Amino acid sequence: MNTQDAKRVLETALICAQQPLPLREMRALFADELGADTVRALLDELIGDWQGRGVELVALASGWRFQSRPEMRQYLDRLNPEKPPKYSRAVMETLAIVAYRQPVTRGDIEEIRGVTVGGPIIKQLEDRGWIEGIGYREVPGRPTLYATTRHFLDDLGLASLEQLPTLEGMGASPASPQSGLQEQASLLEQADGLQAALGLPDDDTAGAPTDEAQPEHQPDFSHAGDRVDEDAPMERST
């Protein structure tokens, strides 16, 4: 099979695929006769072929897929009047904390947010497939450690966690209380950025009072006892 025919097969498979295609599945299209480097070269050519169109080929955490460009969203939304579900400010702040501080326990999230995190908040994010339990912290009670999933990165259009926007204060000395507060504030503000990137509508009740109680403990960011369960699926990308 010549290069042009191979590229046509690859393009067709990517367009027809229901989910992002990992490299191993794309190689299976050619009975593994094409090496990984050759497939990557064909993907690079396809990226160039689709430049200037409303659809682009992108690499995500779980594989490659064709998707509409961000500037097309306002037009495509008119074909689907059904609005995506709304998520509260508490849910989006929790998601931001897990994304930037993973793996974290519910207690860690409460320390950063300053309020108790209810079970329904965690369940909403698990049901959406954005976070999951990946192990336990080896402390009394063995609380669950949460991390984001490949599905979360796919929905953001990212290939790895390193592509998340950098938080203010991350490069400062951890011994500086001011830099720590700045980073914490930036972390909570990032909830807005995630909400927009995921194409979610604003929640009209986001600023309304909640029944979350103020925790009595003070923040403690030292977690030397973290242990990831080797039997749990690990979805974090590097």
C-alpha angles and dihedrals in degrees: 000000000000124000095258093053091046091052090050091052091048093048092050093050092050093049093049097042117110092206135030111284118232119217094255092059092048090052088051088063087070097038088253090293090126118067124231092254091053092050090049090051090052090050090053089052091050090051088056093045091057097047113128094022130111091249127061137189112237138179113233134180093269099035145294128315144162113246138167117268116254093249090061094060096088090057097042091050088066089065091056111045091177107105121225116250118280120237125202124243088252091057094048093047089050090051091050092051093050091047095052102031104034133185093046137152126225087257091057090053091050091051092055098041095041094225137082114271112223123221093245090063092057091043092053091056092045092049090052089052095239099116136022141177111264102175144315138281111242097234130104108301092020096236118209119262114223129205136169122263135231086252089062091054091045091054089051091048092240132134098205144005090254088072092065113109114270116253121234112255096025093114095049126097111281088220091068112094090200093055090047092054091046091052091047092052091047090050093055092044089055087073088080091052093051091047092055094042091052091050094241123155121241115268109235090207095049092109096041120113116269134201092244111131125224111253117237097216127085124237117276116180099183110108107167091150097065114132126176117218106243090209093056119091111258111213101170114119127218 
